[in-house]
């Protein structure tokens, strides 16, 4: 499989070839299927969830801290128990997953675009610009992401938008480095010389010739980074500097359950945690598979 | 070498100065700590008094100038909440964090190297595959959740270990440490293990690839031809050679462990500097936040500087390259 020919068969596009390579391993169906399922759940959470966990009119404080499987005052079943305000944990998790995935995907998307543009520009320019950008990248990457994010959020305050901005600032450097490394190789290729000798405008050379050829490793990094971003957001929210209480992500839900953990009320923290772990593992598995397909040289 | 030393130290000071500016401006430009510190019924006059006492009524550039001047004299301001020098508060809590980081470091080596060497010797065995999948989990799972689950299992369900806090301490050269007594060690086990997991995953990867490379080398083949037992080859010849990269990387990672202890300390209510940082962010206690961050920046810069200088001392090519570029 890894030796799949790179010569295009007539009638079969590169894209279709890659797709069939991706699914050559049966386990890829499972991880990809789970990922699609999680995304669907996140998108349609308001329609699937048994209750709207943030509509206070639907909550009854008498239902607070019920263990999984208990009945509510009006006869509904809380399959995963309730939190201290009588909120159905299953609904809270569905909504929390929505927020966690949203933060992870959006921040990664923008960080990827910003980082990749800076990286490809630096590689193309070379010289002083490149060494300045790369010094900056090295400096930022020498500090752990969690610390930079903490400083930023201590300064910004809480909020989904602020978490996303902090995660973009934390992540752009990875993409800049990945793209720049790849662009250094690509910029000496023949097609680049051809583009330059045709005297194409610089922006066109950069964005329609150089960047597309740097994409495959970028896609792999971006997929895995979504999982990192989700984990980082959960950690920040757990520390109390992430999302606000009114829009809890999975990390916030775990934090809410933390106080009840000692008294044996495990479900408030455990179920959101498992949902978080499932999301992170599934994204990593898909990312690994993509790495095998898009970058055969790095395959284990 | 001297020219390289001066340049490199100069760069390090520049980084510290730049980070000081960024940290100060980002922490001081937003929020008003007076709102949190003042009694809710305080009128405008009382608020102004508090503001003046903390020096918050001055323009930002003046506050910054004062901060730089005092910082150069080793004074990073007084905590708004404790009314004690911020640096003192941090240094008081530093032994706890360093102890946690060191115990975690040792745990990650003790867990990581044997597993990594095993996976490197038998790359295709199912046990090795399990180890490698485990190391991916160690990398990607959120650390705080693992900590919570360990508390749930060992403290709440089994009641073997305490769920948090720091155990009794004994003085070692005047520094309070808790690893010398069993009771103190019991408090350290869970947080240190949680903190160690991520680095253990890293050590597994490093020692696996190191072992896979080493077993193909001539000296291993020679040792085998000489009739040495496989155990001796692995324990003496292979292990020695993979230790070099592992120790280098772990030395570099010590700084990130101290930073990551913020999360572990919060989960286990462990009274170290990380817990202090999170509490201070919640209370808008700016001088403590700034002092903590400056402390960590200095630790990072110093670790990087030492590693770079050691490399330059050992490998002349590094200094030549630097002076050319």
Interface residues (C-beta under 8 A of the other chain):
Chain A: X139 X142 X143 X144 X146 X147 X150 X151 X152 X154 X155 X156 X157 X227 X228 X231 X234 X235 X238 X239 X240 X241 X251 X254 X258 X261 X262 X264 X266 X269 X270 X273 X276 X277 X280 X281 X284
Chain B: X15 X23 X26 X27 X29 X30 X31 X136 X137 X140 X141 X142 X143 X144 X145 X148 X149 X151 X152 X155 X156 X163 X255 X256 X259 X260 X262 X263 X266 X267 X277 X278 X281 X282 X289 X293 X296 X297 X300 X304
